[in-house]
Amino acid sequence: MPGNDDFTPQSGIASFVGTHFIYTYANGWKYEWYARNERTCDYRIHHGLVGGRWVTRQAMNLVQIAPAVFKADWHEPTGTCVSLCFDTAHRFVHGTIFFPQWIAGKDGIRRRPSATRTSSPRTCTASAMPAPPIPM
């Protein structure tokens, strides 16, 4: 790529650590996300299917996929899978959340866990502009 001769994947992970985003999905679900370090993140769900949830030290896989573009993925104990792509230069985030059926339910209503779980995930995909980083 012209002008990116010094770019190597992972070269800017340290610059991404400490990044803080507040974003809203197209369906109105509002989230807050913080890169604690290169292996863990914290997030808060302000509004949505599991609104009110606050998670700290969530293990994640973080990679840099281009200059100023990072991708964080994790799989929660609930069975929920999350993938977020951050374009820090343009202050843009794109995320996809895969909810297990016991959370989303056939009609989208939150359910309690049961002994039988299906593998049919519900997805929510949206893009949003984050808030400016907040010093921690």
N, C-alpha and C positions, 0 to 999 in steps of 0.2 A: 504494500500500500504506500503510495507516495506520501512523504512527510512523516511516516511512522516507523522509520528504520530502527528506532530505539525501543519500540514496543515489543514486549514479550508478555505472554499471559502471566498473570500474577505480579507483574512489575509494579503495579500501583495499589495492591491490596492494603498496604499500610496507610495510604492516603484516604482510603475509604472507611477504615475503622473509625468509629466515632460519629459517623454520618447518621442524621436523624431525619426521618420523613414523616409527615402527616399527610394522608391521602384519602380520597373518597372514591369508591367504585361507582360506576354508572348507575347501579341500582340503589345508591344512597348509603351503602355500608361504609363507615368511617373507621380507618385503622391508623395506628401510630407505630413506627418501627425504628429501632436503633441498632446499629452494628456495634455490639459490645467489644468484640475482637474478631480475629479472622476465623474463629470456630463457633462462636455463639452470638445470638441476637436476643433482644428483648422486644416484645410487642404488646400493644394494648388494643383491644377491640372496643371502640367507642359505641358503634352502632352496627347491627347486623344480626345474622342468624345466631351467633354466640356472643352477642354484645355484653360488655361488662367484664370480659375475661382479660386477665393481665398475666403474661407469661414472661419469666426472666430466665436467662441462661439457656435458651433453647438451642440445642446443637444444630448446626447447619453446615451445608457445603457452600462455600463462597468462592467464586472464580471471577476473574476479570476477563471479559470476552472481547474487548476493544478498548482503546483509550477512553477513559471516563465512563465506561459501560461495565456494570457488574451484575452478576446473577447469583442470587441466594436461593437455595432449595432446602427444605426439610420435611421430615415425616414425623408427625406427632403421635404420641401414644394412643390418641383417640382414633387413629386411622386416617386423619386428615393429612393431605399432602399439599404443600405450598411451594410455588415457584414465583420469584419476583425478579424482574430485570430493572435495574436502575441506570438511567442515563443522567449522570450528575452534571454534565456540561449543559444540558438542556432542561435540568430540573424536572425530569419526567420518569415516572415509574409505570411499569406494566406488570400486572400480576394475575396469576391463575391459582385458584383454590379448588382442590378436589375433596369434597366432603363424602364420607362414607354414608351409605343409605340410612344407617341408624341415627345419624344426626339430621340429615336433610329430609328423610322420609319420602315416601312416594308423592306426597302432596306439598313437600317443602316445609313441613312442620317439624320442629326439633323434637327428637325422640330420646328416651332414656336407652342406655345400652341394654341389649338383650343377649341371650345365650347364642342366638343365631344371627349372624351378620351376613349380608350379601356383599358382593364386590362391585355393585353398580354405583359408581360415584356420581355426585351432582357437581357441576362446575359453575364457577362464577368468574368471568374474565372481564377485566376492565382496565382502563388506563386513567391516570390522574396526575395532576401537578402537585408535588409535595410542598410543604411549608419550608421556609429557609432553615438550614441547620441551626440547632440550639446548642450552645456550648454546655457541656455536662461537667 
